[in-house]
Amino acid sequence: MVSGKDSLDEAYKRCCELAYSHYENFPVARMVPKRLRKHVAAVYAFARTADDIADEGHDELDGANPVRVERLRLFEAQLDLPEKERDLQWSWIFCALSNTMKEFSIPDTLFRDLISAFSQDVVKKRYETFDELLDYCRRSANPVGRLVLILHGFRDESMFAMSDDICTALQLANFWQDMSVDALKNRIYVPKSDWGGADEGAFFAKSASGALKNVVKFECDRTRAMFLRGAPLVKALPFPLSLEIKVTLAGGMSILDKISANGFDTLSSRPSLGGFDKVKIFFKALFL
């Protein structure tokens, strides 16, 4: 349990430590004004912890639901509990987060959407249509971009729409990049309506067939168009947030370029960005 200003400061400190130390950061909460860093870190701590719960790997059932889904339900319930009733293992996250939500008038629906998407990912392994996949991205990716804009003082619907395009495109690019990884989890994100001449077995082969390469190319082309549709957001934002969005755009496009250079076969090898690629992305972003 936490209480008082000292405890709130400690809660933010723990959120920042998590944001700065996690191996996936590139970089989290460092490319924003100092006054916002603890708030970005609080949002990150919520999302990172929820994602970790979803990836814990439990297959047991708790009633009708997997243990991970039940754990996510308990995690989400912390949003509704008074400080004294929160679970001790997560109380520091929600101490900081609730203060940030109040200070910036952030709707809790953005956080509930993230939990909904994480829970869905535990149990859902196939998608029938692209619209169905977009609905998942609406909850799993788009809230992050909207939260960043809100923390920077932007609530314009046109900005939200461009941010949604960028965030969804980045999520999709990661899906096409990670097809070999997802195959090990019996998961296919490519919607069945887009399979064309490919069958389900093609997604679990050691390398992509010609039919599957055509499918991946189609998805990459559609994803690239989505990145380009969201790109004007950069000109509407001040520095350094504009640079952060430029880097995000350049990074996402670079993933698609890597997939293309690999002949749209992401089963035989996973296209990845190395250290030098990230340097190139940064300098490319400076001149976008």
N, C-alpha and C positions, 0 to 999 in steps of 0.2 A: 504494500500500500504506500502511496505517496501523498504528501500534503505540503502546502506552503510554497513560497517562492523558491527556497533552496531546493526543494524536491522537484519543482518544475524545471529549474536550471539543470539539475542532475539528469532529468528525463531527456531534455534536449541534448545534453552532452552525450548520453548513451546512443541516441539516434544518430548523431553526427559521427560517432566512432564506428557505428555499423555502416553508415553510408560511405565513409572514407576508407574502410578496411576491406570491404567485400571485393572478391576477385573480379566481379563482372563490371565494376565501375569504370566509366570512360568519359570524363570523370563525373561522379555524382556530386551535386551541390557546390562545385567549385567554380563554375562558370556563371554564377549568379551574384548579384550584389551581396555584400557581407550581411546586410540586415535580413536577407531572405534565406540564408543558408540553413539555419536551424529549422526553418519551416519546410523547406524542400527535404531536409533530412528526415523530418517527422513523417512526411508522406512516403518517403522511400522506405522507412523502417516498417510502416504498415504493409506496403506492397511486397517488400522482400520477405517479411515473416509469413504472410499469407501464401506466397509462392512456395516458400520452403515447406510449409505444412502440406500443400498439395503434392509436393515431390517426395514426401517422407517414405513412400514405398510400401505402405501397409495395404494388404489385400483383404484383411479380415473384415467381417461385417459387424456393424453395431446396429442391431435391429435390421432395417431394410437397407441401410446405407453403409458404404465403406467407412472405415474409421476416419480416413482423411476428410470425407465430407462432413462427418459429425464434428471433427475438430475445427473445420472452417466455420461451421455453424456457431460453435462456441466462441470462436474468435470474433465473428461478426457481432455476436450478442454483446460484446464489450462496448459497442457504440451506444447501446441503450442503457447501460448500467451506470449508477452513480459511482464516484471514485472509490468509495469504501467497499464496494461489492465486486470490483474488478478482480480477475484472476491475477495473482501476484506475478506470474511469469510474463504477463503482457502489460501490466499496469503502467509501466514507464512509457510504453508506446502510446497508449491511449491518454495518458496524462498530457504528453506533448501534443498529440494530434488534436485532442478536444480543444486545447487552447488555440492552436492554429486555425481550426475550423471556425471557432468563435471570432477570432481576430479578423479573418478574411471573409466571413460569411459564406463558407463553403458548404454546399448541400451534401448531406450524407449519402445521397443516391450515387455519387461518383465512387465512393468507397464500397457501397453495397454491390454496385455493378462489377467491380473487380472481384469481389468474393464470389459472386454468381458465376463469373467466367472461370475462376480457378476450380470451383466445385464441378462445373460442367466438364472441364478437362480431365477430371479424375475418371469419369464414367463414360464419356462420349468418345467413340473411336472413328466414326464415319460421318460425313456430311453429304446431304443429298443435293443441295443447290448452292450456288454462290451467294445468294441472299442469306441463306442459313449461316454460311461462314462469315459473312459481313456482320451479322447480328452478334456472333461471338466476338469479333474484333471490336465492335462497338462497345462491348463491356470489358474486354481484356486489355485493349490498347488505347482507345480514345480517351478514357478518363484521365490518363496520365498527362496527355497534352493539354487537356482542358484545365487540369489542376495547375500546371505550370503557368498557363496564361492568367488564371485567376490570381495566383500568388504575385504576379507582376502587375496586377491591376487592370487586366483586360477581360471584358465580358461581352464583347461584340460577337453576335451570332455568325457573321461572315468569317471572322477570325476562327471561331470554333469549327466551322465547316472546313476551312483549309487545314487546320490542325488535325481534324479527324482524318482527312485524306492522307496526310503524312504519316500519322500513327498507324492507320490501317495498312498502308502500303509497307511500312517497315515490318509490321507483324507478318504480312503475307510473304515478303522477301525472306524472312527467317523461316517460314514454313517450307518454301521451295528449297532453301539452302539445307534444311535439316531432314530431308526425306529419308535418308539412310538411318538417321538416329530415331526418327519416329517409327520406322518399320520395325525396329527392335521392341517397340512398345505396342505393336499391333495397331498403330494409329495412322490414318491417312487423312490429311487435311484437304487434299484436292477433292472438290465436290464431284460426286458421281455424274452429275449432269455434264461435266467437262471431260470425262474420260475418253470420249470418242472411240477410237479403235483399241484402246488399252483395256485390259481386264484387271481384276483385283490382284491376281498373281504377279502382274508386271511391277507392282509397287514393292514386292518383296524379293525381287530378283537381285543378283549381285551387281548387275549393271542395267542401265535403262535401255529398253527396246526403242526402235525407231518411233513407234507409236507414242510411247511415253515421253520421248524427247519432244515430240510435237506438242504434247499436252503442257509440258513444263515451259516451252517457249511461249505458248499462248498465255499462260498465267503470268510469266515474267513481263510480257508486253503489256498486259492489262495493269500490272502492278506499277510499271514504269510510268504509264499514263496517269495513274493516281498520284504518284510523287510529283509529276509536273503540274497537276491540277492544284496541289497544295503549295507549290513553290512560291507563289506571290506573297505568302505570309511573311517571308523574310523581309520584304521591303516595308511591311507595315509595322515592324517591330524595332525598338531601339537596340543599340549595342549595349551590353554584350549578348543579350538574348538572341538577337538576329544571327550572331555568329554560331551560337549553339544550334539553332535550327538549320543553318547552312551545313554544319558538320553532320547533323543527323541526316539531312537530305543526301549529302555526298556519300556518307557511309552506306545508306540504303541502296543508292544507285551503284555503288561499287560492288555490293553483294550481287546485284543483278548482272553486272559486267563479268564478275567471276564465274557465275553460273553459265553465261553465254560462252565465255572462253573455254569452259569445260564441256562444250557441246551439249549443254542442257542435260547432262547426265550427273545427277547428284546422288546416285545410288552407289556407283563404284568408288567415289571419293567425295567428301564433303568440302565444298569451296569455303575457304576461310580467309580472313584478313589478318595478315601478319603485322609486326611492328612497323615495318617500312610502309605498308599499305596505309596504316593509320596516320603516319606522318604526311603521306601524299594527300590523304583525305582532308587533313587540316589545312594544308596549303591550297588545295583546290577550293576549299570553302572560302578562303580569304578573297578569292577572285571571282566568286559566283555573282 
